[in-house]
Amino acid sequence: MRYFITGGAGFVGSNLADKLLRDGNEVVVYDNLSTGSERFLESARRCGGFKFAKGDTLDADSLSAAMKGCDFVFHLAANADVRFGTQHPRKDLEQNTIATFNVLEAMRAAGVKRIGFASTGSIYGEPEVFPTPEDYKFPVQTSLYGASKLAGEGLIAAYCEGFGFQGYIFRFVSIMGERYTHGHVLDFYAKLLKNPNELEVLGDGKQRKSYLYVQDCISAMQAVIEKSRGKVNIFNLGTDEYCEVSTSIGWITRALNLKPKIKYGGGTRGWTGDSPFIFLDTKKVRSLGWKPELTIQQSIIRTLEYLKANPWVLEHR
């Protein structure tokens, strides 16, 4: 198989590229390197079946040319900046929704029929059912990021119906692990490096979140693609647990052997669009025989260890 990965120099994409190459496949990574890093591709470049194409998902012609000869597309490139979405709303539209349209049109031009799409648990907004299943009632959107991803899901479903595509839509919780470049573990670690005696935290620390280790995320995606045969296959990817932000802080500070004073900003959420409780029902993906290898605590500590061993990541972000 020859796989095409948009955002393949990023956190999840580069780990996915490595796994596909280890499995004996060919991989074309397509990335503009705005947030991804060529350093994440060092192991991939040592493989004979690897190719890197520098380009932007808003450049339809470049996408189409790079995708020729591929069998399957993983569309992972996106603007994942949920927190500042209201400051640049067009960014989510362009980099998430229009970019997904461009990918689908490039697939049509290249004759590629299968796509795996990195969506998000944020599309559920603030649901009333936990853990939240894939068939939860159509949610009210609370972030521009979630809305743009849901629009991407809709486009993929329409192309599956109209052009005979097969889609795999993955609604992620937050992903942790090696090559992690944004999120609360990095933010807290960076703050503690500057001031180990005090840590400012958005919200009240009682926000409840679920997380998934990156290699578990990849194995879940592969299980879905291998075992699901539907036209549009929608799967939540996560663990069967969650933790409070304050609990995560405790794990991080103990691992660093620090006892900082915690200063909470107050309120039930960190920013506009920040859901105070994210917990996805994963019975559907588990029914395929998949289960995560790491707990949330283990994945957070693994992420912290990676950041400690790779200080350049803090400078790169």
Summary of the structure (lengths in Angstrom):
residues: 317
radius of gyration: 18.9
end to end distance: 32.4
largest distance: 57.7
contacts: 1089
relative contact order: 0.14
helix: 43%
strand: 20%
